[in-house]
Amino acid sequence: MPYQDLKRLTARGQIQLRFAKRASKLVGVYQCLIVSADANRRETFERAAADAGWKTFLCADASTALAMVNRSYVQLAIVDFEGRQGETFRPIVEQFKLAGGLLLIVCGNEGDVEEEIWARQLGAWLYLPGVVDDSNLSLLCGEARQLVARLAEAKTIERGGLPTAENVSRSKR
């Protein structure tokens, strides 16, 4: 169940979700979900995301990841398919597609063309085969944060929010 399907949540869950969305926008909290079966890779991805200013949630399995997305307002998800257990994460990537507005980075197995095509068809923002260290991933997480901020500004203006000088100067970049 994607977090934007408010009809399925209880009344309390709807209030909590709306508050989480509003609070994250007001204080500029950017939340990133990291899903990997390998603890070392989870830590590597967490370090990269935290260096770029993301608050991170770590998950080792698909059910925990889905629960986290349903409970929190997450703007970026990094899903690691490398290794044998990576295939178990396919259903959550499909759920993320339904969520909409969520940037998705899929770290896949090097040389697996079918996996890359599948991830791109589901709307992955980035497909990264064979990620080894976090040096370039930190830069990509920084770009994702800037993109999320620009998208949020565009939605605010689209909904009738007044553009400020700061918003206009950022959108011209």
N, C-alpha and C positions, 0 to 999 in steps of 0.2 A: 504494500500500500504506500504510494507516494505521500509525502508530507503535505502536499497541496490538496489532497482529497479530504477536505474538512468534514464532509458529510458523514464519514465513517468514524470520526473521532467522537469521544464523549464530549459533553459540554465543557467539562473541566479541561480536557485535552485541547479543545479548540481555543479556549482562553489562554492556556499556556503557550500554544504555538503562536498565536497572534502576538502575545507579549514578547516571545523570544525573537520574532521577526522584527518587531518595532524596536526593541532594545538593541539588537545588533546593528540596525541602521543608525540609531541615534548616537551610539558610542563608537561606531566604526569597528565593531568586532567582526573579524573575518574568520569563519570556522571551516576547517578542513577535516574530512574523514579519510583516514588511511586504513586500507584493508590489505593485509598480507598475512599469509600463513607462517612466514619466516620472521622470527623476532628481530634478527639483525637488520633485515631489510625494513621492517616497520620503524626501527630506530633511525635508520638512515633517512627514510622519507620524512619522519617527524622532524629531524634536525633541519632538513632542507626547508620544510614548510614553516617551521618556527623562525628560522633565519629571515624569511620573507614577511614575517608579521602575522602568520596565521595561528589561531588557536586550534590545536589538533585533538582529534579523538582517534584512538587506536583500536582496531578490531582485528581479531585473528580468524573470525569465521563469518559466514554470510548472514546467519540469523542475527548476530549481534550488530552487524553493520546495518541491516534493515531496521532493526529497532532504534538504532541511533538516528538514522535519517528521519524516521517517523517522529522522534522525540525532539529533535533539535533542528534549527535552521542552518543547514550546511550549504555553503556556496561552491565548494570545491571537493571533489572526491578523487583520491589516488588509489587505484585498484591494481594490485600486483598479481599477475597471472603466472609469474615465473615459478617453476617447480610443479610437482605432481598435483598438489591441492589447488592450484590456480583455477582449474576447470570448475571447481565448486562455486566460483564467484560469478559465473555467467548470469545466473538469475538476478543477482543484484544490479549488474550493469544494465540489464533489461528494465529493471524497475527504475533505475536512475533516468533512463530515457523518458519514462512517463512523468517523472517529477518535473522536468522542464526547468530552465533557468539555472541548472547545476552544471558547472564546468567539470568535465571528466577527463582525467589523465589515466590511461591504461598502460601499465608497464608490462610488456609481453615478452614472450620467448623469442629470442633472436632467430630469424629465418622462418618463422611460422607465418606464411603469407595469408593463409585462411583466417587465422586469428586476427590479423591486422585488418583485413577486409571486413570481418564481422564487427570489430570494434568501431571502425569508421562508419559503417552502415548504421550503427546505433547512435551515432552522433558524438563520439569521443572527440574532445577538443584536441587532445594530443595522444598519439600512440608512440610509445618509446620502447623499442626492442632492446633487450640486453642491458638495462641500466645497471651500472656497477657502483658508482659512487654518487655523492650528492652535490658535487661541484656545479654542474650545469643545471641540476634539478632546482637548486636554490634560485637561480635566475628565472627559470620557468615559473616557479611558484610566485615570484615577485611580479612577473608579467600577468599571471592569473589574478593576482590581487588588484592590480591596476585595472584590468579588464572588468572585474566584478564591480569595482567602484564606478567606472564609467557607465556600465549598464544600469546600475542603481540610479545614477544621476539622470540618465536618459528616461528611465521609467518615471521618476519624480516629475520631470518637465512634461512628459507625455500626459501625466495625470493632472496637469494644471498647476504644478508647482512653479513658482517664479524662478527664473534663472538668475543666479547671482553672478557678479563679476568673476568669482572664483570658478563657478561651473562653466561659464563661457570660455574662460581661458584654458581650462583643462580639456574641454571638448575640441578645441582647435588644434591640440597637439597631435 
